[in-house]
Amino acid sequence: MTIDSSKVKPRPIVFRLPGQGPAVYRHFHRIAWLACALALGVIVFGAFVRLSNAGLSCPDWPTCYGRAAWPSAATEVSDHAASAIRPFDDTRAWREQVHRMLAGTLGVLVLVLALLASRRQRLGIAQVLVSAALVAISIPLYMRGMHAAAAVLAAIGELILLAAALRWWRGAEGNGVGHALPPIAALLLAVIVFQALLGMWTVTWLLKPIVVMGHLLGGLATFALLAWLAWRATERPIRVPDARLWRILAGIGLALLVVQIALGGWTSANYAALSCGTDFPKCVGQWWPPHDFGEGFVLWRGIGVDYEGGVLDGAARIAIHMSHRMMAVVVFAYLLWFAVRLLRSPGLRGQGGLLAVLLLAQVSLGIANVKLALPLPVAVMHNAGAALLLFVLVSLLARLRAREH
């Protein structure tokens, strides 16, 4: 008899520890999926903020010209210190601050997940709450100019979470799905905290490319971890022969995709998306134009430079752009081959079809970005496409299991 997996009701995850009864987290998977959807929204909206050149529209952090929301007119903030850094722009400030609010809401959901997941760990809730409290205290200290004290408190909070995640992961080995959720939830909270720091540095270090790229990768890492957590909590595995081989192939695809996303982030952060003009597949009318890879991939250039609009010359930007194109060919070839393999395998055809469609759409959006001179809607969709490709590969890694005999 064949069972239609789409009609199987998701089961709430059950944690069992030695000598203790089961504890059912009835809504854990629902909260995880809500957080996952919100993370995707934050990524897409963040791309909109960055690509519409609104990343420095609120020069202070976490407020916007001293406001919890944002001012409605320049006359309201003419005497605020942030006005000396950058004049108030009422058409863009709301974008940056709404993005921060969405990210803050996501942080609260991840905190809830970490608290729920750590309930059965020894001093689990206490460790999560202490780390969260330290980070929360560091924010007003930072706003008062006590930057060293704020950094120390945030670092201690991060170390508590990372130590807890490592310790809980060691205890989870061989104990089933439920025991794997607490360390991932603690790691997620640590990533969210670091994301907040990257968001702060993005503003205070004036769109420094390495920080902008790191912020993008951190957002996608958050999304990927939430997707993994949600699938494992929902417990809807895909059972196939040679599950280990499929996981290896998906892992290779994921690694290649992450490299390509990093190159895309570096291209965007250095304003190199249009360095080849609107030529495709050639670049400024040549197959191999003058380039400078050495200058294009200098990761650290010091603090205090305003990177909005980019600081590199044409040859360095061309090198960055060409790197992104060349890696795109590698990723496309591998993921297309992988999608075809999935399509030929019973039980995996749906995942293969979805991967193929998203891959073709992503390549089309990338080409359209160049040919149409980076229109904002297309550029934002290109970022969303990368996130969805990541979701498909992470979902495979989370769901693939060996077939039971």
C-alpha positions as CSV (number, residue, x, y, z in Angstrom):
1,M,0.0,0.0,0.0
2,T,1.3,3.4,-0.9
3,I,0.9,6.3,1.5
4,D,0.5,9.8,0.2
5,S,3.0,11.8,2.4
6,S,1.2,15.0,1.6
7,K,-1.8,13.8,3.6
8,V,0.1,12.7,6.6
9,K,-0.5,15.1,9.5
10,P,2.8,16.5,10.9
11,R,3.6,15.2,14.3
12,P,4.6,17.5,17.2
13,I,8.2,16.7,18.2
14,V,8.6,14.7,21.4
15,F,11.7,15.0,23.6
16,R,12.7,12.0,25.8
17,L,15.5,12.1,28.2
18,P,16.8,9.2,30.3
19,G,14.6,8.6,33.3
20,Q,12.1,11.3,32.3
21,G,8.7,11.1,30.7
22,P,7.9,12.6,27.3
23,A,7.4,16.3,26.9
24,V,5.4,17.4,23.9
25,Y,6.1,20.8,22.4
26,R,2.8,21.0,20.6
27,H,3.5,24.3,18.8
28,F,7.3,24.2,18.4
29,H,7.2,23.3,14.7
30,R,4.6,26.0,14.0
31,I,6.7,28.7,15.7
32,A,9.7,27.4,13.8
33,W,7.9,27.7,10.4
34,L,6.6,31.1,11.3
35,A,10.2,32.2,12.1
36,C,11.5,30.6,8.9
37,A,8.9,32.5,6.8
38,L,9.8,35.8,8.6
39,A,13.5,35.2,8.1
40,L,12.8,34.9,4.3
41,G,10.9,38.2,4.5
42,V,13.7,39.9,6.4
43,I,16.2,38.7,3.7
44,V,14.1,40.0,0.8
45,F,13.3,43.3,2.5
46,G,16.9,43.7,3.5
47,A,17.8,43.3,-0.2
48,F,15.3,46.0,-1.0
49,V,16.9,48.3,1.5
50,R,20.4,47.7,0.3
51,L,19.6,47.9,-3.4
52,S,17.6,51.0,-3.0
53,N,20.6,52.7,-1.4
54,A,18.8,53.1,2.0
55,G,21.4,51.2,4.1
56,L,22.7,54.4,5.7
57,S,19.4,56.3,5.8
58,C,19.5,55.9,9.6
59,P,23.1,56.8,10.6
60,D,22.6,55.9,14.3
61,W,21.8,52.4,15.7
62,P,19.4,51.0,16.9
63,T,17.4,54.2,16.7
64,C,16.8,56.3,13.7
65,Y,17.9,59.9,14.4
66,G,17.2,59.2,18.0
67,R,13.7,57.8,17.3
68,A,12.4,54.3,18.1
69,A,10.5,54.5,14.8
70,W,11.7,57.2,12.3
71,P,11.1,60.9,12.0
72,S,8.5,62.3,9.6
73,A,10.4,65.4,8.6
74,A,14.0,66.8,8.7
75,T,12.9,69.6,11.0
76,E,12.3,67.1,13.7
77,V,15.9,66.0,13.8
78,S,17.9,69.0,12.8
79,D,19.6,69.2,16.2
80,H,20.4,65.4,16.4
81,A,24.0,64.3,16.1
82,A,23.1,61.8,13.4
83,S,22.2,64.8,11.1
84,A,25.8,65.7,10.9
85,I,26.7,62.3,9.6
86,R,24.0,62.1,6.9
87,P,21.0,64.4,6.1
88,F,17.6,63.0,6.9
89,D,15.8,61.4,3.8
90,D,12.1,60.9,4.5
91,T,11.8,58.6,1.5
92,R,14.4,56.1,2.7
93,A,14.7,56.2,6.5
94,W,11.5,54.2,7.0
95,R,13.0,51.3,5.0
96,E,16.0,50.9,7.2
97,Q,14.1,51.1,10.4
98,V,11.3,48.8,9.3
99,H,14.0,46.3,8.4
100,R,15.4,46.6,11.9
101,M,12.0,46.1,13.4
102,L,11.3,42.9,11.4
103,A,14.7,41.6,12.3
104,G,14.0,42.4,16.0
105,T,10.7,40.4,15.8
106,L,12.6,37.5,14.3
107,G,15.0,37.7,17.2
108,V,12.1,37.4,19.6
109,L,10.8,34.3,17.8
110,V,14.2,32.7,17.9
111,L,14.5,33.4,21.6
112,V,11.2,31.7,22.2
113,L,12.4,28.7,20.2
114,A,15.6,28.5,22.2
115,L,13.7,28.7,25.5
116,L,11.3,26.0,24.5
117,A,14.0,23.7,23.2
118,S,16.2,24.1,26.3
119,R,13.5,23.3,28.9
120,R,14.8,19.8,29.4
121,Q,18.5,20.7,29.5
122,R,20.2,21.2,32.8
123,L,20.1,24.9,33.5
124,G,19.0,25.3,29.9
125,I,16.4,28.1,30.4
126,A,18.8,30.0,32.8
127,Q,21.6,29.9,30.2
128,V,19.4,31.2,27.4
129,L,17.9,34.0,29.6
130,V,21.2,35.1,31.0
131,S,22.8,35.3,27.6
132,A,19.7,37.3,26.3
133,A,19.8,39.6,29.3
134,L,23.5,40.4,28.8
135,V,22.9,41.2,25.1
136,A,19.9,43.3,26.0
137,I,21.9,45.3,28.6
138,S,24.7,45.9,26.1
139,I,22.4,47.8,23.8
140,P,21.7,50.9,26.1
141,L,25.3,50.8,27.1
142,Y,26.3,51.1,23.5
143,M,23.8,54.0,22.9
144,R,25.4,55.8,25.8
145,G,28.9,55.6,24.3
146,M,30.1,52.8,26.6
147,H,31.2,50.7,23.6
148,A,33.9,48.6,25.4
149,A,31.5,47.5,28.2
150,A,28.7,46.8,25.6
151,A,31.1,44.6,23.5
152,V,32.2,42.6,26.6
153,L,28.6,41.9,27.7
154,A,27.6,40.9,24.2
155,A,30.7,38.6,23.8
156,I,29.9,36.9,27.1
157,G,26.3,36.3,26.0
158,E,27.5,34.8,22.7
159,L,30.1,32.5,24.5
160,I,27.4,31.2,26.9
161,L,25.1,30.3,23.9
162,L,27.9,28.7,21.9
163,A,29.2,26.7,24.9
164,A,25.6,25.5,25.6
165,A,25.1,24.5,21.9
166,L,28.3,22.5,21.9
167,R,27.6,20.8,25.2
168,W,24.0,19.9,24.2
169,W,25.1,18.7,20.8
170,R,27.5,16.3,22.4
171,G,24.7,15.0,24.5
172,A,22.4,14.7,21.5
173,E,24.6,12.3,19.5
174,G,22.7,9.1,18.9
175,N,19.7,10.1,21.0
176,G,17.3,11.0,18.2
177,V,15.8,14.0,16.5
178,G,14.3,15.7,19.6
179,H,17.7,15.9,21.3
180,A,19.2,17.6,18.2
181,L,16.9,20.6,18.5
182,P,18.2,22.3,21.6
183,P,21.8,22.8,20.3
184,I,20.5,24.1,17.0
185,A,18.1,26.5,18.7
186,A,20.9,27.8,20.9
187,L,23.2,28.2,17.9
188,L,20.4,30.1,16.1
189,L,20.1,32.6,18.9
190,A,23.9,33.1,18.8
191,V,23.7,33.7,15.1
192,I,20.9,36.2,15.6
193,V,22.9,38.1,18.1
194,F,25.9,38.3,15.8
195,Q,23.6,39.4,13.0
196,A,22.5,42.3,15.1
197,L,26.2,43.2,15.6
198,L,26.8,43.0,11.9
199,G,23.7,45.2,11.3
200,M,25.2,47.8,13.7
201,W,28.6,47.7,12.0
202,T,27.0,48.0,8.6
203,V,25.8,51.4,9.7
204,T,28.6,52.6,11.9
205,W,31.3,51.4,9.5
206,L,29.6,53.0,6.6
207,L,28.7,50.0,4.4
208,K,32.1,48.3,4.7
209,P,31.9,45.6,2.0
210,I,33.1,42.7,4.2
211,V,30.5,43.6,6.8
212,V,27.7,43.9,4.2
213,M,28.6,40.6,2.7
214,G,28.8,39.0,6.2
215,H,25.4,40.4,7.1
216,L,23.9,38.8,4.0
217,L,25.5,35.5,4.7
218,G,24.4,35.7,8.4
219,G,20.8,36.3,7.3
220,L,20.9,33.3,5.0
221,A,22.5,31.2,7.7
222,T,19.7,32.1,10.0
223,F,17.1,31.2,7.4
224,A,18.9,27.9,6.7
225,L,19.1,26.9,10.3
226,L,15.4,27.8,10.9
227,A,14.5,25.7,7.8
228,W,16.4,22.7,9.2
229,L,14.9,23.2,12.7
230,A,11.4,23.4,11.3
231,W,11.7,20.3,9.1
232,R,13.3,18.3,11.9
233,A,10.6,19.4,14.4
234,T,7.8,18.6,11.9
235,E,9.3,15.2,11.3
236,R,8.3,14.4,7.7
237,P,11.3,12.5,6.5
238,I,12.0,11.4,2.9
239,R,13.1,7.7,3.1
240,V,15.2,6.6,0.2
241,P,17.9,4.0,-0.5
242,D,21.4,5.4,-0.4
243,A,20.3,8.4,1.8
244,R,23.9,9.0,2.8
245,L,25.0,9.5,-0.8
246,W,22.1,11.9,-1.5
247,R,23.0,13.9,1.6
248,I,26.6,14.1,0.3
249,L,25.5,15.3,-3.1
250,A,23.1,17.9,-1.5
251,G,25.9,19.0,0.8
252,I,28.3,19.6,-2.2
253,G,25.5,21.6,-3.9
254,L,25.0,23.6,-0.7
255,A,28.7,24.4,-0.4
256,L,28.9,25.6,-4.0
257,L,25.8,27.7,-3.6
258,V,27.1,29.4,-0.4
259,V,30.3,30.3,-2.3
260,Q,28.2,31.8,-5.1
261,I,26.0,33.7,-2.7
262,A,29.1,35.1,-1.0
263,L,30.5,36.3,-4.4
264,G,27.1,37.8,-5.1
265,G,27.2,39.6,-1.8
266,W,30.7,40.9,-2.5
267,T,29.6,42.0,-6.0
268,S,26.7,44.0,-4.5
269,A,28.6,45.4,-1.6
270,N,31.3,46.8,-3.9
271,Y,28.7,48.1,-6.4
272,A,30.1,45.9,-9.2
273,A,26.8,44.6,-10.6
274,L,27.0,46.9,-13.6
275,S,30.7,46.9,-14.0
276,C,30.3,45.1,-17.3
277,G,27.7,47.5,-18.5
278,T,24.7,45.7,-20.1
279,D,26.8,43.2,-22.0
280,F,26.1,39.5,-21.7
281,P,27.8,37.1,-22.1
282,K,30.6,39.5,-22.9
283,C,31.8,42.1,-20.5
284,V,32.3,45.7,-21.8
285,G,32.4,44.2,-25.3
286,Q,35.1,41.7,-24.5
287,W,35.3,38.0,-23.4
288,W,38.2,38.7,-21.0
289,P,38.3,42.5,-20.3
290,P,41.1,44.2,-18.3
291,H,40.7,43.2,-14.6
292,D,42.4,43.4,-11.2
293,F,41.6,40.4,-9.0
294,G,44.2,41.4,-6.4
295,E,42.6,44.8,-5.8
296,G,39.0,43.5,-6.2
297,F,39.4,40.9,-3.3
298,V,41.1,43.0,-0.6
299,L,38.7,42.1,2.3
300,W,39.8,44.7,4.8
301,R,40.5,48.4,4.0
302,G,40.3,50.0,7.4
303,I,37.5,51.9,9.1
304,G,36.3,55.4,8.4
305,V,35.8,55.3,4.7
306,D,32.3,55.8,3.3
307,Y,31.7,52.9,1.0
308,E,28.3,53.9,-0.4
309,G,28.6,53.9,-4.2
310,G,31.9,51.9,-4.0
311,V,35.5,52.9,-3.9
312,L,37.1,50.5,-6.4
313,D,38.2,51.3,-9.9
314,G,36.7,49.7,-13.0
315,A,39.2,46.9,-13.4
316,A,38.7,45.7,-9.8
317,R,34.9,45.8,-10.1
318,I,35.1,43.9,-13.4
319,A,37.2,41.2,-11.6
320,I,34.6,40.8,-8.9
321,H,31.7,40.7,-11.4
322,M,33.5,38.1,-13.7
323,S,34.2,35.9,-10.6
324,H,30.5,35.9,-9.8
325,R,29.7,35.0,-13.4
326,M,32.3,32.2,-13.6
327,M,31.2,30.6,-10.4
328,A,27.6,30.9,-11.6
329,V,28.5,28.5,-14.5
330,V,29.9,26.0,-12.0
331,V,26.9,26.1,-9.7
332,F,24.5,26.0,-12.5
333,A,26.1,22.9,-14.1
334,Y,26.3,21.0,-10.8
335,L,22.8,21.9,-9.5
336,L,21.3,21.1,-12.9
337,W,23.0,17.7,-12.9
338,F,21.8,17.1,-9.4
339,A,18.2,18.1,-10.3
340,V,18.2,15.7,-13.2
341,R,19.4,12.9,-10.8
342,L,16.6,13.8,-8.4
343,L,14.0,13.8,-11.2
344,R,15.1,10.2,-12.2
345,S,14.7,8.9,-8.6
346,P,11.3,7.8,-7.2
347,G,10.4,9.8,-4.1
348,L,12.6,12.7,-5.0
349,R,11.1,13.9,-8.3
350,G,9.2,16.8,-6.6
351,Q,12.4,18.1,-5.1
352,G,14.2,17.7,-8.4
353,G,11.5,19.6,-10.3
354,L,11.5,22.4,-7.8
355,L,15.3,22.7,-7.8
356,A,15.4,22.8,-11.6
357,V,12.6,25.5,-11.9
358,L,14.3,27.7,-9.3
359,L,17.7,27.3,-10.9
360,L,16.5,28.3,-14.3
361,A,14.6,31.2,-12.8
362,Q,17.7,32.4,-10.9
363,V,19.9,32.3,-14.0
364,S,17.3,34.2,-16.0
365,L,17.0,36.8,-13.2
366,G,20.8,37.2,-13.1
367,I,21.0,37.8,-16.9
368,A,18.1,40.2,-16.7
369,N,19.9,42.2,-14.0
370,V,22.7,42.8,-16.4
371,K,20.7,43.4,-19.6
372,L,18.1,45.6,-17.9
373,A,20.7,47.6,-15.9
374,L,19.8,46.3,-12.5
375,P,16.1,47.2,-12.1
376,L,15.2,47.1,-8.4
377,P,12.4,44.5,-8.6
378,V,14.5,42.1,-10.6
379,A,17.5,42.5,-8.3
380,V,15.4,41.9,-5.2
381,M,13.9,38.7,-6.8
382,H,17.4,37.6,-7.6
383,N,18.2,37.7,-3.8
384,A,15.0,35.9,-3.0
385,G,15.9,33.2,-5.6
386,A,19.2,32.5,-3.9
387,A,17.4,32.1,-0.6
388,L,14.8,29.7,-2.1
389,L,17.6,27.5,-3.7
390,L,19.2,27.4,-0.3
391,F,15.9,26.3,1.2
392,V,15.5,23.4,-1.2
393,L,19.0,22.0,-0.5
394,V,18.7,22.5,3.3
395,S,15.3,20.8,3.2
396,L,16.8,17.8,1.5
397,L,19.6,17.6,4.1
398,A,17.1,17.8,6.9
399,R,14.6,15.3,5.5
400,L,16.6,12.6,3.8
401,R,16.7,9.3,5.8
402,A,17.7,5.8,5.1
403,R,14.7,3.5,4.1
404,E,13.6,1.3,7.0
405,H,13.7,-2.4,6.4
